[in-house]
């Protein structure tokens, strides 16, 4: 579906450009935008490598396991229908811990594994359970202590205070996670 939307946007911009006689400006704009995108990505590589390396060191030092132990009681409350020692609980804990540290790439496999394990507990396969909906809400909103990607983008664009986004991001993601959890709990009660 997304490919169709992009195709419609591109084709309509070409048609409108031809109708208005601004094809040269369109080509210039596309070329300039491609050059700016390449420059941005090139600048991000070094900064992202630094932050991902820092996060990998934190992961190897056991910070994810420490966070996992801290959030286990909370997850027991949020997912009462999942046995405490079930593999889904472990995968969800690792996913949330990795997201908290800004390790989105590391969190993705844990999230996929968590959903596979949650599907095994599902009495109606193919239909999302309350636990699945709650996990998606938490995973999507994802409280972040260190927003590595946002810091990298700001720094690559020359912002001298790129880390100034940490506190606002923490507040915003905490609010979004709280809202997602409350909504998932309310909908779970409402649909019964």
C-alpha positions as protocol buffer text, in pm:
chain_id: "A"
residue {
  index: 1
  type: UNK
  ca { x: 0 y: 0 z: 0 }
}
residue {
  index: 2
  type: UNK
  ca { x: 280 y: 239 z: 89 }
}
residue {
  index: 3
  type: UNK
  ca { x: 444 y: 177 z: -248 }
}
residue {
  index: 4
  type: UNK
  ca { x: 121 y: 278 z: -420 }
}
residue {
  index: 5
  type: UNK
  ca { x: 104 y: 600 z: -217 }
}
residue {
  index: 6
  type: UNK
  ca { x: 464 y: 687 z: -310 }
}
residue {
  index: 7
  type: UNK
  ca { x: 397 y: 604 z: -675 }
}
residue {
  index: 8
  type: UNK
  ca { x: 89 y: 831 z: -680 }
}
residue {
  index: 9
  type: UNK
  ca { x: 285 y: 1115 z: -519 }
}
residue {
  index: 10
  type: UNK
  ca { x: 573 y: 1086 z: -765 }
}
residue {
  index: 11
  type: UNK
  ca { x: 358 y: 1052 z: -1076 }
}
residue {
  index: 12
  type: UNK
  ca { x: 125 y: 1336 z: -972 }
}
residue {
  index: 13
  type: UNK
  ca { x: 420 y: 1568 z: -903 }
}
residue {
  index: 14
  type: UNK
  ca { x: 564 y: 1493 z: -1247 }
}
residue {
  index: 15
  type: UNK
  ca { x: 227 y: 1553 z: -1416 }
}
residue {
  index: 16
  type: UNK
  ca { x: 163 y: 1878 z: -1226 }
}
residue {
  index: 17
  type: UNK
  ca { x: 519 y: 1991 z: -1297 }
}
residue {
  index: 18
  type: UNK
  ca { x: 468 y: 1926 z: -1670 }
}
residue {
  index: 19
  type: UNK
  ca { x: 133 y: 2110 z: -1671 }
}
residue {
  index: 20
  type: UNK
  ca { x: 282 y: 2417 z: -1500 }
}
residue {
  index: 21
  type: UNK
  ca { x: 603 y: 2407 z: -1703 }
}
residue {
  index: 22
  type: UNK
  ca { x: 829 y: 2364 z: -1399 }
}
residue {
  index: 23
  type: UNK
  ca { x: 994 y: 2035 z: -1496 }
}
residue {
  index: 24
  type: UNK
  ca { x: 1343 y: 2188 z: -1477 }
}
residue {
  index: 25
  type: UNK
  ca { x: 1279 y: 2306 z: -1121 }
}
residue {
  index: 26
  type: UNK
  ca { x: 1149 y: 1960 z: -1030 }
}
residue {
  index: 27
  type: UNK
  ca { x: 1463 y: 1790 z: -1160 }
}
residue {
  index: 28
  type: UNK
  ca { x: 1685 y: 2045 z: -982 }
}
residue {
  index: 29
  type: UNK
  ca { x: 1491 y: 1997 z: -658 }
}
residue {
  index: 30
  type: UNK
  ca { x: 1516 y: 1618 z: -676 }
}
residue {
  index: 31
  type: UNK
  ca { x: 1890 y: 1635 z: -740 }
}
residue {
  index: 32
  type: UNK
  ca { x: 1951 y: 1884 z: -458 }
}
residue {
  index: 33
  type: UNK
  ca { x: 1740 y: 1680 z: -216 }
}
residue {
  index: 34
  type: UNK
  ca { x: 1927 y: 1360 z: -303 }
}
residue {
  index: 35
  type: UNK
  ca { x: 2259 y: 1538 z: -243 }
}
residue {
  index: 36
  type: UNK
  ca { x: 2138 y: 1674 z: 93 }
}
residue {
  index: 37
  type: UNK
  ca { x: 2012 y: 1330 z: 197 }
}
residue {
  index: 38
  type: UNK
  ca { x: 2346 y: 1171 z: 110 }
}
residue {
  index: 39
  type: UNK
  ca { x: 2535 y: 1437 z: 307 }
}
residue {
  index: 40
  type: UNK
  ca { x: 2308 y: 1385 z: 609 }
}
residue {
  index: 41
  type: UNK
  ca { x: 2348 y: 1007 z: 601 }
}
residue {
  index: 42
  type: UNK
  ca { x: 2725 y: 1036 z: 565 }
}
residue {
  index: 43
  type: UNK
  ca { x: 2737 y: 1263 z: 869 }
}
residue {
  index: 44
  type: UNK
  ca { x: 2522 y: 1023 z: 1069 }
}
residue {
  index: 45
  type: UNK
  ca { x: 2747 y: 722 z: 1018 }
}
residue {
  index: 46
  type: UNK
  ca { x: 3020 y: 828 z: 1260 }
}
residue {
  index: 47
  type: UNK
  ca { x: 2783 y: 956 z: 1525 }
}
residue {
  index: 48
  type: UNK
  ca { x: 2560 y: 647 z: 1507 }
}
residue {
  index: 49
  type: UNK
  ca { x: 2866 y: 422 z: 1527 }
}
residue {
  index: 50
  type: UNK
  ca { x: 2973 y: 605 z: 1844 }
}
residue {
  index: 51
  type: UNK
  ca { x: 2631 y: 580 z: 2015 }
}
residue {
  index: 52
  type: UNK
  ca { x: 2572 y: 220 z: 1910 }
}
residue {
  index: 53
  type: UNK
  ca { x: 2920 y: 131 z: 2034 }
}
residue {
  index: 54
  type: UNK
  ca { x: 2848 y: 302 z: 2364 }
}
residue {
  index: 55
  type: UNK
  ca { x: 2520 y: 113 z: 2393 }
}
residue {
  index: 56
  type: UNK
  ca { x: 2695 y: -215 z: 2310 }
}
residue {
  index: 57
  type: UNK
  ca { x: 2941 y: -150 z: 2591 }
}
residue {
  index: 58
  type: UNK
  ca { x: 2647 y: -83 z: 2825 }
}
residue {
  index: 59
  type: UNK
  ca { x: 2485 y: -406 z: 2707 }
}
residue {
  index: 60
  type: UNK
  ca { x: 2807 y: -608 z: 2759 }
}
residue {
  index: 61
  type: UNK
  ca { x: 2852 y: -449 z: 3103 }
}
residue {
  index: 62
  type: UNK
  ca { x: 2517 y: -594 z: 3208 }
}
residue {
  index: 63
  type: UNK
  ca { x: 2307 y: -278 z: 3204 }
}
residue {
  index: 64
  type: UNK
  ca { x: 2029 y: -449 z: 3008 }
}
residue {
  index: 65
  type: UNK
  ca { x: 2016 y: -734 z: 3262 }
}
residue {
  index: 66
  type: UNK
  ca { x: 2000 y: -479 z: 3545 }
}
residue {
  index: 67
  type: UNK
  ca { x: 1712 y: -297 z: 3376 }
}
residue {
  index: 68
  type: UNK
  ca { x: 1545 y: -633 z: 3309 }
}
residue {
  index: 69
  type: UNK
  ca { x: 1551 y: -721 z: 3678 }
}
residue {
  index: 70
  type: UNK
  ca { x: 1406 y: -380 z: 3761 }
}
residue {
  index: 71
  type: UNK
  ca { x: 1113 y: -402 z: 3520 }
}
residue {
  index: 72
  type: UNK
  ca { x: 1020 y: -768 z: 3580 }
}
residue {
  index: 73
  type: UNK
  ca { x: 774 y: -686 z: 3864 }
}
residue {
  index: 74
  type: UNK
  ca { x: 609 y: -419 z: 3649 }
}
residue {
  index: 75
  type: UNK
  ca { x: 572 y: -662 z: 3359 }
}
residue {
  index: 76
  type: UNK
  ca { x: 413 y: -917 z: 3595 }
}
residue {
  index: 77
  type: UNK
  ca { x: 143 y: -659 z: 3671 }
}
residue {
  index: 78
  type: UNK
  ca { x: 96 y: -551 z: 3308 }
}
residue {
  index: 79
  type: UNK
  ca { x: 81 y: -908 z: 3175 }
}
residue {
  index: 80
  type: UNK
  ca { x: -99 y: -1110 z: 3446 }
}
residue {
  index: 81
  type: UNK
  ca { x: -209 y: -1384 z: 3203 }
}
residue {
  index: 82
  type: UNK
  ca { x: 150 y: -1473 z: 3108 }
}
residue {
  index: 83
  type: UNK
  ca { x: 336 y: -1714 z: 3338 }
}
residue {
  index: 84
  type: UNK
  ca { x: 637 y: -1548 z: 3499 }
}
residue {
  index: 85
  type: UNK
  ca { x: 885 y: -1803 z: 3362 }
}
residue {
  index: 86
  type: UNK
  ca { x: 739 y: -1818 z: 3010 }
}
residue {
  index: 87
  type: UNK
  ca { x: 980 y: -1738 z: 2722 }
}
residue {
  index: 88
  type: UNK
  ca { x: 750 y: -1454 z: 2610 }
}
residue {
  index: 89
  type: UNK
  ca { x: 814 y: -1270 z: 2936 }
}
residue {
  index: 90
  type: UNK
  ca { x: 1190 y: -1300 z: 2890 }
}
residue {
  index: 91
  type: UNK
  ca { x: 1178 y: -1179 z: 2529 }
}
residue {
  index: 92
  type: UNK
  ca { x: 953 y: -885 z: 2623 }
}
residue {
  index: 93
  type: UNK
  ca { x: 1186 y: -790 z: 2908 }
}
residue {
  index: 94
  type: UNK
  ca { x: 1488 y: -790 z: 2677 }
}
residue {
  index: 95
  type: UNK
  ca { x: 1298 y: -595 z: 2410 }
}
residue {
  index: 96
  type: UNK
  ca { x: 1189 y: -324 z: 2651 }
}
residue {
  index: 97
  type: UNK
  ca { x: 1534 y: -304 z: 2811 }
}
residue {
  index: 98
  type: UNK
  ca { x: 1703 y: -263 z: 2473 }
}
residue {
  index: 99
  type: UNK
  ca { x: 1451 y: 5 z: 2371 }
}
residue {
  index: 100
  type: UNK
  ca { x: 1510 y: 196 z: 2695 }
}
residue {
  index: 101
  type: UNK
  ca { x: 1879 y: 215 z: 2607 }
}
residue {
  index: 102
  type: UNK
  ca { x: 1808 y: 325 z: 2250 }
}
residue {
  index: 103
  type: UNK
  ca { x: 1915 y: -7 z: 2099 }
}
residue {
  index: 104
  type: UNK
  ca { x: 1626 y: -31 z: 1854 }
}
residue {
  index: 105
  type: UNK
  ca { x: 1816 y: -266 z: 1624 }
}
residue {
  index: 106
  type: UNK
  ca { x: 1887 y: -504 z: 1911 }
}
residue {
  index: 107
  type: UNK
  ca { x: 1528 y: -476 z: 2038 }
}
residue {
  index: 108
  type: UNK
  ca { x: 1362 y: -584 z: 1713 }
}
residue {
  index: 109
  type: UNK
  ca { x: 1454 y: -956 z: 1724 }
}
residue {
  index: 110
  type: UNK
  ca { x: 1343 y: -973 z: 2089 }
}
residue {
  index: 111
  type: UNK
  ca { x: 1010 y: -811 z: 1997 }
}
residue {
  index: 112
  type: UNK
  ca { x: 952 y: -1058 z: 1715 }
}
residue {
  index: 113
  type: UNK
  ca { x: 1036 y: -1349 z: 1943 }
}
residue {
  index: 114
  type: UNK
  ca { x: 803 y: -1212 z: 2212 }
}
residue {
  index: 115
  type: UNK
  ca { x: 514 y: -1195 z: 1965 }
}
residue {
  index: 116
  type: UNK
  ca { x: 583 y: -1550 z: 1847 }
}
residue {
  index: 117
  type: UNK
  ca { x: 578 y: -1672 z: 2207 }
}
residue {
  index: 118
  type: UNK
  ca { x: 262 y: -1474 z: 2284 }
}
residue {
  index: 119
  type: UNK
  ca { x: 96 y: -1634 z: 1981 }
}
residue {
  index: 120
  type: UNK
  ca { x: 169 y: -1978 z: 2132 }
}
residue {
  index: 121
  type: UNK
  ca { x: -37 y: -1875 z: 2437 }
}
residue {
  index: 122
  type: UNK
  ca { x: -317 y: -1738 z: 2220 }
}
residue {
  index: 123
  type: UNK
  ca { x: -647 y: -1932 z: 2247 }
}
residue {
  index: 124
  type: UNK
  ca { x: -761 y: -1776 z: 1915 }
}
residue {
  index: 125
  type: UNK
  ca { x: -457 y: -1786 z: 1683 }
}
residue {
  index: 126
  type: UNK
  ca { x: -450 y: -1497 z: 1440 }
}
residue {
  index: 127
  type: UNK
  ca { x: -640 y: -1267 z: 1676 }
}
residue {
  index: 128
  type: UNK
  ca { x: -449 y: -1024 z: 1896 }
}
residue {
  index: 129
  type: UNK
  ca { x: -477 y: -1095 z: 2268 }
}
residue {
  index: 130
  type: UNK
  ca { x: -477 y: -831 z: 2542 }
}
residue {
  index: 131
  type: UNK
  ca { x: -112 y: -915 z: 2612 }
}
residue {
  index: 132
  type: UNK
  ca { x: -18 y: -867 z: 2248 }
}
residue {
  index: 133
  type: UNK
  ca { x: -193 y: -531 z: 2236 }
}
residue {
  index: 134
  type: UNK
  ca { x: -27 y: -421 z: 2559 }
}
residue {
  index: 135
  type: UNK
  ca { x: 315 y: -527 z: 2429 }
}
residue {
  index: 136
  type: UNK
  ca { x: 265 y: -340 z: 2102 }
}
residue {
  index: 137
  type: UNK
  ca { x: 161 y: -27 z: 2295 }
}
residue {
  index: 138
  type: UNK
  ca { x: 470 y: -45 z: 2517 }
}
residue {
  index: 139
  type: UNK
  ca { x: 705 y: -134 z: 2233 }
}
residue {
  index: 140
  type: UNK
  ca { x: 572 y: 143 z: 2009 }
}
residue {
  index: 141
  type: UNK
  ca { x: 586 y: 418 z: 2269 }
}
residue {
  index: 142
  type: UNK
  ca { x: 914 y: 291 z: 2417 }
}
residue {
  index: 143
  type: UNK
  ca { x: 1052 y: 498 z: 2703 }
}
residue {
  index: 144
  type: UNK
  ca { x: 1404 y: 603 z: 2601 }
}
residue {
  index: 145
  type: UNK
  ca { x: 1681 y: 711 z: 2833 }
}
residue {
  index: 146
  type: UNK
  ca { x: 1922 y: 782 z: 2548 }
}
residue {
  index: 147
  type: UNK
  ca { x: 1765 y: 875 z: 2210 }
}
residue {
  index: 148
  type: UNK
  ca { x: 2076 y: 786 z: 2010 }
}
residue {
  index: 149
  type: UNK
  ca { x: 1922 y: 841 z: 1665 }
}
residue {
  index: 150
  type: UNK
  ca { x: 1785 y: 1187 z: 1747 }
}
residue {
  index: 151
  type: UNK
  ca { x: 2115 y: 1292 z: 1906 }
}
residue {
  index: 152
  type: UNK
  ca { x: 2301 y: 1170 z: 1597 }
}
residue {
  index: 153
  type: UNK
  ca { x: 2077 y: 1368 z: 1360 }
}
residue {
  index: 154
  type: UNK
  ca { x: 2109 y: 1685 z: 1567 }
}
residue {
  index: 155
  type: UNK
  ca { x: 2486 y: 1651 z: 1598 }
}
residue {
  index: 156
  type: UNK
  ca { x: 2531 y: 1580 z: 1226 }
}
residue {
  index: 157
  type: UNK
  ca { x: 2345 y: 1903 z: 1151 }
}
residue {
  index: 158
  type: UNK
  ca { x: 2587 y: 2097 z: 1370 }
}
residue {
  index: 159
  type: UNK
  ca { x: 2381 y: 2137 z: 1689 }
}
residue {
  index: 160
  type: UNK
  ca { x: 2633 y: 2205 z: 1970 }
}
residue {
  index: 161
  type: UNK
  ca { x: 2378 y: 2093 z: 2232 }
}
residue {
  index: 162
  type: UNK
  ca { x: 2256 y: 1772 z: 2066 }
}
residue {
  index: 163
  type: UNK
  ca { x: 2230 y: 1590 z: 2400 }
}
residue {
  index: 164
  type: UNK
  ca { x: 1988 y: 1855 z: 2527 }
}
residue {
  index: 165
  type: UNK
  ca { x: 1711 y: 1639 z: 2383 }
}
residue {
  index: 166
  type: UNK
  ca { x: 1759 y: 1363 z: 2643 }
}
residue {
  index: 167
  type: UNK
  ca { x: 1533 y: 1506 z: 2919 }
}
residue {
  index: 168
  type: UNK
  ca { x: 1250 y: 1618 z: 2684 }
}
residue {
  index: 169
  type: UNK
  ca { x: 1262 y: 1280 z: 2510 }
}
residue {
  index: 170
  type: UNK
  ca { x: 1248 y: 1096 z: 2842 }
}
residue {
  index: 171
  type: UNK
  ca { x: 945 y: 1301 z: 2949 }
}
residue {
  index: 172
  type: UNK
  ca { x: 768 y: 1262 z: 2614 }
}
residue {
  index: 173
  type: UNK
  ca { x: 828 y: 887 z: 2588 }
}
residue {
  index: 174
  type: UNK
  ca { x: 726 y: 833 z: 2951 }
}
residue {
  index: 175
  type: UNK
  ca { x: 399 y: 1016 z: 2882 }
}
residue {
  index: 176
  type: UNK
  ca { x: 337 y: 821 z: 2562 }
}
residue {
  index: 177
  type: UNK
  ca { x: 409 y: 489 z: 2732 }
}
residue {
  index: 178
  type: UNK
  ca { x: 179 y: 575 z: 3023 }
}
residue {
  index: 179
  type: UNK
  ca { x: -95 y: 673 z: 2778 }
}
residue {
  index: 180
  type: UNK
  ca { x: -46 y: 354 z: 2574 }
}
residue {
  index: 181
  type: UNK
  ca { x: -60 y: 133 z: 2884 }
}
residue {
  index: 182
  type: UNK
  ca { x: -372 y: 305 z: 3017 }
}
residue {
  index: 183
  type: UNK
  ca { x: -542 y: 282 z: 2676 }
}
residue {
  index: 184
  type: UNK
  ca { x: -454 y: -88 z: 2640 }
}
residue {
  index: 185
  type: UNK
  ca { x: -587 y: -163 z: 2990 }
}
residue {
  index: 186
  type: UNK
  ca { x: -908 y: 34 z: 2927 }
}
residue {
  index: 187
  type: UNK
  ca { x: -972 y: -129 z: 2590 }
}
residue {
  index: 188
  type: UNK
  ca { x: -901 y: -473 z: 2739 }
}
residue {
  index: 189
  type: UNK
  ca { x: -1176 y: -414 z: 3001 }
}
residue {
  index: 190
  type: UNK
  ca { x: -1409 y: -243 z: 2754 }
}
residue {
  index: 191
  type: UNK
  ca { x: -1406 y: -526 z: 2497 }
}
residue {
  index: 192
  type: UNK
  ca { x: -1496 y: -786 z: 2759 }
}
